Amino acid sequence: MSPDHADAPLLDRKRKSVARIALEMCLYGLCAALFGVTLFLAVSNHPLAHVIESGPARHALAFAILPITTSLLWPRLPFLPHLIFYAVFGAAIEIAQWQMHAGRSGELEDWLVDIAVAVFVLATVAQVREYLAQRRRGAPEQHS
């Protein structure tokens, strides 16, 4: 084996790690942008905040996309701490809307939508991960 090829596996690992770091940085940036946009739309009266007329639909969309993104960033974060984070985040949004008195109002219904959607999405992500892990291990699929 020539000296040029002796380090080939190491170079492949370095390329993969650079690609992984780049992917993670993109995901962190996306996650930060999504949280920023969510907060902006939640507490502003900007016309973009009303592109989707239905408040529950806006909450459902935000609390479906955000947990998927954070699940990609922190795949080992357990379900309950992840859910608690989103429950607190949703409550903070509702409290901010309630306190600002600028055409927005905090509503318990919106917070419950946030939690319900987060539960559904996080549970779905957990099921998909378990399915993929079983496939990688070569375990037979379980049919219910």
N, C-alpha and C positions, 0 to 999 in steps of 0.2 A: 504494500500500500504506500503510495507516495505521500510525502509530508502534507501536500495540499488536501488530501482526502482524509488524513488522520483525524482532523478536527471536525469533519462534516456533521456527525451527530450533535456535537456541541453547538455548532453554528445553527443547525436546525432548531435546537432548543432555544437559543438566543433569539432567533427570528420569531419563534412562536411566543416567547415571553414578551417581546417588543410589540407584537401584534395584539397580545392579550392586554398589555398595559394601554395601548392605544384604544382598544375597545372599551376597557374599563373607564378611561378618561372621557370617552364619548358618552358612555352611560351616565357617568357622574354629571357631565354637562347637561345632558338631556333631563336628568332627574332634577337638577337645580332649576333649569328653565321651566319645567312643568310645575314645580312647586311655586316658583315666582309668578307664573301666569295664573295659576289657581288662586293664589292670594290676591293678586291684582284684580282679577275678575270677581272675586268674592267680596271685596270691600270697596270697589269703585262703582261709580255710576256711568262709566265709559260705555259708549254704544256697543262695543264688542262684548261687554258683559251681558248683553241682552240678545245676542245673536240666536241663542237657543232660548225660546220663550219660557219654557217650563223650568222652574227652579229645581224640582226633584230630578228632572232629566239632566240638568247641568251638574248637580251633585253626583248623580249616578255615573256620568261620564268621567268626571274628575276622580272619583273614588274607585273607578275600574282601572283607569290608566295608571294612576300613581302606584298602587300596590304591585302591578305587574312590573313596573320599572324598578321599584325597590327590591322586588323578589329576584330580579336578574342581578342586581348589585350585591345583595347580601343573601345568597341562596341558603346559607345555614342558619339564618335568623329564624327562631321558632315561631310558630303560628301565633301564640298568645301575645308575646311582646310586640310583634308586628301589628296585630289587631289593636292592641292598646295604644300604640303610637297613632294609628289612624283615628281611633275614637277621640283621643286628646286633640289631634289636629282638627278634626271636624268640629269639636266643641269650641276650640279656640276661634275658629272662623265664625261660628254662630254668636259667640260672646262679643267678638269684634263688631259684627253687624248690629247686634243689639245695642251696643254702647255708642256707636258712631252717629246715630240719628241723622243720617244723610240719605234717606230714601231706601235704605236696606234694613231688613229686620231679621234678627235671629229667630229661628223657628225650631222647635223640638222635632217636628216632622223631617226637616232637612237633615238634622243630625242622625236621626234613626235611619234615613236612607243611606247616609254615609256609612254607617256601621253595617247595615245589611249588605250593601254592595261589597264592602271590604271583606266581610265574612265569606261571601260567595266567591269572590275572586281569589282570595288567599286559599280557600279550601280547594278550589279548582286547580290552582297552581300546585298545591301539595299533592293532589291526585295525579296530575300529569307527571310530576317529578317521580313519584312512586312507580308509576307505570314505566317510565323510561329507565329507572334503576333496575326494575325487574327484567326488562328486555336486555339491558347490558349484562346482567348476571346470567341470562339465559333461562330464567325461571319461567315456568309455564304461566300463561295468563289465567287469572281467576275470573270466572263469569258469575255474575250474581243473578 
